[in-house]
Amino acid sequence: MGLLDGQVALITGGGRGLGRAISLALAAEGASVAIDDIFRDENGVSVADEVVAEIEAIGARGLALRENVTTSEGASAMVAQTVEKFGRLDILVMCAGNMVRGKLEDLTEEQWDGLMSLHVKGHFLACKYAIPQMKKQNSGSIITVSSRGAFFQVPASKTETKDLRQPPSTVYSAAKAAIMGLTTTLAVELWETGIRVNSLLPSATTQLFPESKPRMVGGVPPSESLDPADVAPAVVFLSTPAAKNISGKFVYASGGDIIVYGDQLDVRGSRMVRKHGRWDAAELADVLPSLLGVPVGE
Ligand SMILES: NC(=O)c1ccc[n+]([C@@H]2O[C@H](COP(=O)([O-])OP(=O)(O)OC[C@H]3O[C@@H](n4cnc5c(N)ncnc54)[C@H](O)[C@@H]3O)[C@@H](O)[C@H]2O)c1
């Protein structure tokens, strides 16, 4: 028996990196998983097809999609094809993303618009077309993907310059902060429905962040691993009945570290739990609700 038997998930950007790891973890718990990803390798092979093959190899059901999440046509087709194939939609995880590095003064208008569109409009459109189906089912778990990079630590005073961490990109931070705003607001908008909205703040080595380094952020010591598979159990947990009272929260996951942010207006007010190794979703059901201060679901 998997924790997600009979459930259907749609993962944007599911062909590589965190989306791939999350897709495999959801499938391993019994979910049927639709993988949307526009990327094809140099031989024209679709990464969505590759992940579906991995999912089918563990005996689960998968669906490969290659829709562009930044267009209404793409986002609506992605949801429609998922429901057509699997009959429902329970879990939406939005991993489609990219990065543009550089100082604000050097960014072009096209770079700004492109990155904001992929992250922010991509979240808007995926949610817009998924929510009506979830409302019909009176339930749903929406996982937005944000980043601790949404906010950078500002030194107490301009006299402090030592160890100042340079942000890689203002537009990326702005997009991720927008997703955090979308998360809390949408969670409240959907409060009376059975649809929950939570945000994953991951850290892992992927093709997008090949140079990710474990490092101290906000007084939190660096995690012990940057394997994307270590991030996935938090998403699995947030989609299980044990998380049914959790909505509008930000959950950071990296290696064996889970951090929850207590007050959304004070993202630095965090509580942390560390395991030496990878969590599984059932273990997180024991620790996360109390860390978040919400009752455990059934
Ligand atoms: N890796 C990290 O440490 C880290 C940290 C914080 C946040 N994130 C966020 O996690 C998400 C996943 O990042 P990742 O590191 O796994 O990167 P990744 O590049 O491995 O995966 C992103 C996937 O999105 C796909 N994609 C891009 N544009 C798309 C579109 N228009 N429609 C459909 N698919 C599209 C890409 O082809 C790619 O496969 C991103 O939003 C990223 O900003 C990652």
The ligand as a Tripos MOL2 file, in Angstrom:
@<TRIPOS>MOLECULE
LIG
   44    48     1     0     0
SMALL
NO_CHARGES

@<TRIPOS>ATOM
      1 N1         17.8850   23.2960   -7.4620 N.am      1 LIG1
      2 C1         17.7880   24.1390   -6.4370 C.2       1 LIG1
      3 O1         18.6390   24.1870   -5.5300 O.2       1 LIG1
      4 C2         16.6110   25.0770   -6.3510 C.ar      1 LIG1
      5 C3         16.5620   25.9830   -5.2710 C.ar      1 LIG1
      6 C4         15.4610   26.8130   -5.1500 C.ar      1 LIG1
      7 C5         14.4370   26.7510   -6.0810 C.ar      1 LIG1
      8 N2         14.5330   25.8790   -7.1370 N.ar      1 LIG1
      9 C6         13.4210   25.8550   -8.1000 C.3       1 LIG1
     10 O2         13.0000   24.5210   -8.3130 O.3       1 LIG1
     11 C7         12.4370   24.4140   -9.6390 C.3       1 LIG1
     12 C8         13.1010   23.2420  -10.3600 C.3       1 LIG1
     13 O3         14.4720   23.5490  -10.4890 O.3       1 LIG1
     14 P1         15.6100   22.4770  -10.8510 P.3       1 LIG1
     15 O4         16.7980   22.9300  -10.1160 O.co2     1 LIG1
     16 O5         15.0900   21.1160  -10.7110 O.co2     1 LIG1
     17 O6         15.8500   22.8390  -12.3960 O.3       1 LIG1
     18 P2         15.8260   21.9460  -13.7350 P.3       1 LIG1
     19 O7         16.2960   22.8390  -14.8210 O.co2     1 LIG1
     20 O8         16.5520   20.6730  -13.5090 O.co2     1 LIG1
     21 O9         14.2710   21.6210  -13.9530 O.3       1 LIG1
     22 C9         13.3790   22.5880  -14.4660 C.3       1 LIG1
     23 C10        12.6310   21.9680  -15.6290 C.3       1 LIG1
     24 O10        11.6260   22.9040  -16.0830 O.3       1 LIG1
     25 C11        11.4960   22.7080  -17.4820 C.3       1 LIG1
     26 N3         10.8530   23.8690  -18.1040 N.ar      1 LIG1
     27 C12        11.4180   25.0840  -18.3230 C.ar      1 LIG1
     28 N4         10.5430   25.8860  -18.9480 N.ar      1 LIG1
     29 C13         9.3990   25.1840  -19.1100 C.ar      1 LIG1
     30 C14         8.1380   25.4940  -19.6840 C.ar      1 LIG1
     31 N5          7.8950   26.7110  -20.2260 N.pl3     1 LIG1
     32 N6          7.1600   24.5500  -19.6770 N.ar      1 LIG1
     33 C15         7.4280   23.2930  -19.1580 C.ar      1 LIG1
     34 N7          8.6140   22.9620  -18.6080 N.ar      1 LIG1
     35 C16         9.5890   23.8960  -18.5750 C.ar      1 LIG1
     36 C17        12.9400   22.5160  -17.9490 C.3       1 LIG1
     37 O11        13.0090   21.8950  -19.2290 O.3       1 LIG1
     38 C18        13.5370   21.6710  -16.8360 C.3       1 LIG1
     39 O12        13.5390   20.2920  -17.1490 O.3       1 LIG1
     40 C19        12.6830   25.7730  -10.3070 C.3       1 LIG1
     41 O13        11.5300   26.5860  -10.1630 O.3       1 LIG1
     42 C20        13.8050   26.3680   -9.4790 C.3       1 LIG1
     43 O14        13.8040   27.7780   -9.5210 O.3       1 LIG1
     44 C21        15.5950   25.0400   -7.2990 C.ar      1 LIG1
@<TRIPOS>BOND
     1     1     2 1
     2     2     3 2
     3     2     4 1
     4     4     5 ar
     5     4    44 ar
     6     5     6 ar
     7     6     7 ar
     8     7     8 ar
     9     8     9 1
    10     8    44 ar
    11     9    10 1
    12     9    42 1
    13    10    11 1
    14    11    12 1
    15    11    40 1
    16    12    13 1
    17    13    14 1
    18    14    15 2
    19    14    16 1
    20    14    17 1
    21    17    18 1
    22    18    19 2
    23    18    20 1
    24    18    21 1
    25    21    22 1
    26    22    23 1
    27    23    24 1
    28    23    38 1
    29    24    25 1
    30    25    26 1
    31    25    36 1
    32    26    27 ar
    33    26    35 ar
    34    27    28 ar
    35    28    29 ar
    36    29    30 ar
    37    29    35 ar
    38    30    31 1
    39    30    32 ar
    40    32    33 ar
    41    33    34 ar
    42    34    35 ar
    43    36    37 1
    44    36    38 1
    45    38    39 1
    46    40    41 1
    47    40    42 1
    48    42    43 1
@<TRIPOS>SUBSTRUCTURE
     1 LIG1         1 GROUP 0 **** ****
